[in-house]
Structure formats: structure tokens, C-alpha cells
């Protein structure tokens, strides 16, 4: 019991209490260039002041649709939808940043 209490006190002294961390959800699903993907993934490293908690990472090659598929598709996409953006790959990243307050 003494060792458990020592561990809890040490964790508290390091700021490892749930109420002392802010959560920022990440939900990216968009076409990006290889340089943008590299920049995004570099930001998901952990430091002493924040931690990235990954949930899913899915990367696929963005496939250009042929003319037949484009004519069948209704014009219901907005200018900033994933279908209309250009990029090298389709990046889907979900997770959360935990930032020490």
C-alpha cells in the first residue's frame, strides 16, 4: 500500500491528473500533398507538455475518377469537400491532443 501511495503522489507531482489536461479532438479526412501529410504527422509526436492519442490513421492513394463517374455524380459537393480538393493522398486521421494545463 505504501508503494501504491508513493506512485500516486509521484504521478500527481508530475501533473498526471485527468483534470489538469485539456483534450482537443482531431478528425482530418481530406486529400493532401505528401509535404502536408509529413507536416501533419510530424505534429503528432509527443512532448513533455502534450501527448497525441491516436485512434485511427488511414492513408490511401487518391484515385482520379473517370469521365463516366463524373457525369453520373450529382453536383452536390461543395468547393471544399474531399471530392473536389486536389492532393497526392487521402488522409484520414482521428485522435486527440492532450495538453498539460
C-alpha positions, -999 to +999 in steps of 0.1 A: +000+000+000+029+023+007+043+017-028+009+025-044+006+057-024+041+067-034+033+061-070+001+081-068+018+110-051+046+109-077+021+109-106+003+139-091+036+158-086+042+153-124+008+167-133-007+133-143-042+141-131-071+139-155-084+174-146-050+190-154-051+181-191-072+196-219-085+174-247-085+186-283-101+162-308-086+157-342-107+145-371-090+150-405-104+135-437-090+153-468-067+150-498-033+163-490+001+166-507+029+144-494+045+175-478+013+184-460+009+148-448+045+148-435+039+181-417+007+168-401+023+135-390+053+154-375+029+173-353+015+141-338+047+135-318+047+135-280+064+161-259+066+169-222+037+194-225+014+175-248+006+140-260-012+128-291-035+099-286-041+083-320-074+064-327-071+057-365-048+065-393-057+056-428-038+067-459-049+058-495-038+069-529-062+094-542-078+079-574-089+103-601-124+093-613-130+088-650-154+110-670-183+085-668-182+085-630-181+123-630-212+126-652-232+102-630-223+120-599-248+148-589-233+183-584-240+182-547-204+186-534-192+219-521-160+235-531-141+224-500-153+187-500-127+159-503-141+150-537-132+184-552-098+190-535-065+180-552-039+161-534-015+132-536-031+110-510-064+108-490-055+112-453-079+101-426-066+108-391-086+107-358-073+111-323-069+137-296-042+160-283-039+160-245-023+193-234-010+198-199-026+229-184 
